[in-house]
Amino acid sequence: MATKRVVVTIPASPAVTYEIIIGSGVLGELGTKLTSLLNPRRVTVITNDIVWETSGAQLTNSLDRAGIDFDLISIPDGEAYKTIETAGVILTALADCGAGRSDPIIAFGGGVIGDVAGFTAATYMRGVPFINVPTTLLAMADSSIGGKTAVDMAAGKNLVGAFHQPSLVISDLDLLATLPDRELAAGRAEMLKAAMLQGGEYLAAWRTGITRVIDGDLELTAELLERAVRFKADVVAADARDTTGRRAILNYGHTLGHALETALDYAQLGHGAAVSIGMAFAARLSEKAGVCDAELVRATEELLRQAVLPERPPALKAAEIIAIMELDKKNEGGEVTFVLLEDFGRAVVRTVSRDLILSTLEEFANG
């Protein structure tokens, strides 16, 4: 498999540039890349016990070959631990082991690890270098890119956070071999989201290749993952701090998705499944709002079925879901903001009335 390299440039003052490396066995590059980029005296690896037991040896070997010492901080697994309290534990551990301002933090895990580690990297000593080594397809396709870091609160997901771009992202597809089907499906949801938002050749490639991806074709997975990564990187470069509205389109499917996760205490529904259901709902809401026609709804549901992704939510009260949506950090003036599709490749960001959301959600939940 040929290694794929995506260079992300964030036009800031000064500009920030970093590389995303995608391929088989690329974790072996971590140590040499770190040496050439930052030449650190030591690093701190943040992970969880499950990831470390299955894949820690590969990371350790890469750092050892480069002569880089590291401290290890393991946190519990799961979204329930993506909290201020967990961040506080990590920050205390960093101080206790004497981590300095030039000592990088490496996130080694899925999206939860990446978010918490990125948040602590953004806040410890007002910012230390951050390296992301995602170990799930979901994190490789989405959360490892773009510099958004956050922790959750009881009121909602990602309500406390910071922008902190990584210095390097390494996505080694060999790490996916240990993942259960549910986790692989979660990654497919975010890749499909990118395909729907981009449309055109990427969506066509997705339609013809999804069966092979499900069957474990890593070569094709890498190609479709690279397309998703390049798409997000381009969007992020145009709106790095989410101020112009361009980056908001990446939230397609997430308004309902995040509300479902919060309502279910992050236990019964994973992020990918929640986003999948959220995309099915957003397509239906797009039609009800007069933004698209019924054909887009049908095509969306067919794409989700091809990817073996859920289309309908568990039994929940619509009023409860809307109350959570209204706390979403993307909303302004008390109105709920949704990303809607005019067609594949043409997203618009609109505020939608509570009554329309409620009626559509009730109909949606009942099939």
PEQUILIN-V185269 format. One record per residue. N is the residue number from 1. OMEGA is omega in radians with two decimals (NA if undefined). BURIAL is # if it has 24 or more other C-alpha atoms within 12 Angstrom, else .. D_LAST is the distance of its C-alpha to the last C-alpha in whole Angstrom. Layout:
[[N,OMEGA,BURIAL,D_LAST] [N,OMEGA,BURIAL,D_LAST]]
This chain:
[[1,3.11,.,43] [2,3.10,.,44] [3,-3.13,.,43] [4,-3.09,#,41] [5,3.13,#,42] [6,3.12,#,41] [7,3.14,#,43] [8,3.08,#,41] [9,3.12,#,44] [10,-3.11,#,43] [11,3.11,.,45] [12,3.11,.,46] [13,0.05,.,50] [14,3.12,.,51] [15,3.11,.,48] [16,3.11,.,46] [17,3.06,#,46] [18,-3.05,#,44] [19,2.99,#,44] [20,-3.09,#,40] [21,-3.09,#,41] [22,3.10,#,39] [23,3.13,#,40] [24,3.13,#,41] [25,-3.05,#,44] [26,3.05,#,44] [27,3.10,#,44] [28,3.13,#,48] [29,-2.99,#,48] [30,-3.06,#,48] [31,-3.12,#,51] [32,3.11,#,53] [33,3.12,#,50] [34,-3.14,#,51] [35,-3.11,#,55] [36,-3.10,.,55] [37,-2.93,.,52] [38,-3.08,#,53] [39,-3.04,.,56] [40,3.05,#,55] [41,3.01,.,57] [42,-3.13,#,54] [43,3.03,#,51] [44,3.11,#,48] [45,3.08,#,45] [46,-3.04,#,42] [47,2.93,#,40] [48,-3.02,#,38] [49,-3.10,.,40] [50,3.13,.,37] [51,-3.07,#,38] [52,-3.13,#,42] [53,-3.08,.,42] [54,-2.96,.,40] [55,-3.07,#,41] [56,-3.10,#,44] [57,-3.14,.,47] [58,3.13,#,46] [59,3.13,#,46] [60,-3.13,#,49] [61,-3.12,.,51] [62,3.12,#,50] [63,-3.13,#,52] [64,-3.12,.,55] [65,3.12,.,56] [66,3.14,#,56] [67,-3.11,.,58] [68,3.06,#,55] [69,3.12,#,55] [70,2.94,#,52] [71,-3.08,#,51] [72,3.04,#,47] [73,3.14,#,45] [74,3.11,#,42] [75,3.14,#,39] [76,-3.09,#,37] [77,2.99,#,34] [78,-3.13,#,30] [79,-3.13,#,29] [80,-3.12,#,30] [81,3.09,#,33] [82,-2.96,#,33] [83,3.02,#,35] [84,-3.12,#,38] [85,3.10,.,39] [86,3.09,#,39] [87,3.12,#,40] [88,3.09,.,43] [89,-3.13,#,44] [90,-3.13,#,44] [91,3.09,#,46] [92,3.13,.,49] [93,3.11,.,49] [94,3.12,#,50] [95,-3.11,.,52] [96,-3.13,.,54] [97,3.03,.,54] [98,3.12,.,56] [99,-3.12,#,53] [100,-3.05,#,55] [101,3.14,#,53] [102,-3.11,.,54] [103,-3.06,#,52] [104,2.94,#,49] [105,3.09,#,46] [106,3.00,#,44] [107,-3.12,#,40] [108,-3.08,#,39] [109,-3.14,#,36] [110,-3.05,#,32] [111,3.12,#,31] [112,3.11,#,32] [113,-3.13,#,35] [114,-3.13,#,35] [115,-3.10,#,34] [116,3.14,#,37] [117,3.11,#,39] [118,3.12,#,39] [119,3.13,#,39] [120,3.07,#,42] [121,3.13,#,44] [122,-3.01,#,43] [123,3.14,#,45] [124,-3.11,#,47] [125,3.14,.,51] [126,3.03,.,49] [127,3.05,#,47] [128,-3.14,#,48] [129,-3.05,#,47] [130,3.10,#,44] [131,-3.13,#,43] [132,3.05,#,40] [133,-3.09,#,39] [134,-3.12,#,36] [135,3.06,#,35] [136,3.11,#,31] [137,3.12,#,29] [138,-3.14,#,27] [139,3.11,#,30] [140,-3.06,#,32] [141,-2.97,#,30] [142,-2.86,#,29] [143,-3.14,#,31] [144,-3.04,#,34] [145,2.93,#,35] [146,3.01,#,35] [147,3.05,#,37] [148,3.10,#,34] [149,-3.07,#,35] [150,2.94,#,34] [151,-3.08,#,33] [152,2.95,#,31] [153,3.13,#,31] [154,-3.09,#,29] [155,-3.10,#,28] [156,-3.04,#,26] [157,3.02,#,27] [158,-3.10,#,30] [159,3.10,#,31] [160,-3.07,#,35] [161,-3.12,#,36] [162,2.99,#,38] [163,-3.13,#,39] [164,-3.06,#,41] [165,3.06,#,41] [166,3.02,#,42] [167,-3.09,#,45] [168,3.02,#,44] [169,3.10,#,40] [170,-3.13,#,41] [171,-3.11,#,38] [172,-3.07,#,39] [173,3.08,#,37] [174,3.14,#,39] [175,-3.11,#,37] [176,-3.06,#,34] [177,-3.10,.,35] [178,-3.01,.,35] [179,3.02,#,31] [180,-3.11,.,28] [181,-3.11,.,25] [182,-3.12,#,23] [183,3.10,#,26] [184,3.09,#,26] [185,3.12,#,22] [186,3.09,#,22] [187,3.10,#,25] [188,3.14,#,23] [189,-3.13,#,20] [190,3.08,#,23] [191,3.09,#,25] [192,3.07,#,22] [193,3.12,#,22] [194,3.13,#,25] [195,3.10,#,25] [196,-3.13,#,22] [197,-3.11,#,25] [198,-3.12,#,28] [199,3.01,#,27] [200,-3.04,.,29] [201,-3.12,.,31] [202,3.13,#,29] [203,3.10,#,26] [204,3.11,.,28] [205,3.10,#,29] [206,-3.09,#,26] [207,-3.08,#,25] [208,-3.02,.,28] [209,-2.99,#,28] [210,-3.14,#,25] [211,3.11,.,26] [212,3.09,.,29] [213,3.13,#,28] [214,-3.14,#,26] [215,3.03,.,29] [216,3.11,.,31] [217,-3.07,.,33] [218,3.12,#,35] [219,3.13,.,37] [220,3.07,#,34] [221,3.13,#,32] [222,-3.14,#,35] [223,-3.13,#,35] [224,3.08,#,31] [225,3.12,#,32] [226,3.12,#,35] [227,3.13,#,33] [228,-3.13,#,30] [229,3.14,#,33] [230,3.12,#,35] [231,-3.13,#,32] [232,-3.13,#,32] [233,3.12,#,36] [234,3.13,#,36] [235,-3.14,#,34] [236,3.14,#,35] [237,-3.14,#,39] [238,-3.07,#,38] [239,-2.96,#,37] [240,-3.07,#,38] [241,3.00,#,37] [242,-3.07,.,34] [243,-3.05,.,36] [244,-3.11,.,36] [245,-3.13,.,32] [246,-3.07,#,32] [247,-3.10,#,31] [248,-3.11,#,28] [249,3.12,#,26] [250,3.12,#,26] [251,3.12,#,24] [252,-3.12,#,21] [253,-3.02,#,18] [254,-3.11,#,20] [255,3.04,#,19] [256,-3.10,#,16] [257,3.12,#,17] [258,3.12,#,20] [259,3.10,#,19] [260,3.12,#,17] [261,-3.13,#,20] [262,-3.11,#,22] [263,-3.09,#,20] [264,3.10,#,20] [265,3.06,#,24] [266,-3.04,#,23] [267,-2.99,.,23] [268,-3.03,.,20] [269,3.10,#,19] [270,-3.07,#,21] [271,-3.12,#,21] [272,3.11,#,20] [273,3.13,#,17] [274,3.11,#,16] [275,3.10,#,18] [276,3.09,#,15] [277,3.12,#,12] [278,3.11,#,14] [279,3.09,#,15] [280,3.12,#,11] [281,-3.12,#,11] [282,3.07,#,14] [283,3.12,#,14] [284,3.13,#,11] [285,3.08,#,14] [286,3.11,#,17] [287,-3.11,#,15] [288,3.14,#,15] [289,3.11,#,18] [290,-3.09,.,20] [291,-3.13,#,21] [292,3.10,#,19] [293,-3.07,.,18] [294,-3.12,.,15] [295,3.11,.,17] [296,3.10,#,17] [297,3.14,#,13] [298,-3.11,.,13] [299,3.10,.,16] [300,-3.12,#,15] [301,3.10,#,12] [302,3.09,.,15] [303,3.12,#,17] [304,3.12,#,15] [305,3.11,#,15] [306,-3.13,#,19] [307,-3.11,#,19] [308,-3.13,#,18] [309,-3.11,#,16] [310,-3.12,#,13] [311,-3.04,#,10] [312,-3.11,#,7] [313,2.97,#,10] [314,-3.10,#,11] [315,3.12,.,11] [316,3.10,.,13] [317,-3.10,.,14] [318,-3.12,#,14] [319,3.11,.,17] [320,-3.14,.,19] [321,-3.14,#,17] [322,3.12,#,18] [323,3.10,#,22] [324,3.10,#,22] [325,-3.08,#,21] [326,3.09,#,24] [327,-3.12,#,26] [328,-3.06,#,25] [329,-3.12,#,29] [330,-3.08,#,28] [331,3.08,.,27] [332,3.06,.,30] [333,3.09,.,31] [334,3.12,.,28] [335,-3.11,.,26] [336,-3.13,#,23] [337,3.11,#,23] [338,2.91,#,21] [339,-3.13,#,22] [340,3.13,#,20] [341,2.94,#,21] [342,3.08,#,22] [343,3.04,#,22] [344,-3.09,#,23] [345,3.14,#,26] [346,3.14,#,26] [347,3.05,#,25] [348,3.12,#,25] [349,-3.05,#,25] [350,2.89,#,24] [351,-3.05,#,24] [352,-3.09,#,21] [353,3.14,.,21] [354,-3.11,#,20] [355,-3.14,.,19] [356,3.10,#,17] [357,-3.10,#,15] [358,-3.11,#,14] [359,3.14,.,13] [360,-3.13,#,11] [361,3.11,#,10] [362,3.10,#,9] [363,-3.12,.,6] [364,-3.10,#,5] [365,-3.12,#,6] [366,3.10,.,4] [367,NA,.,0]]
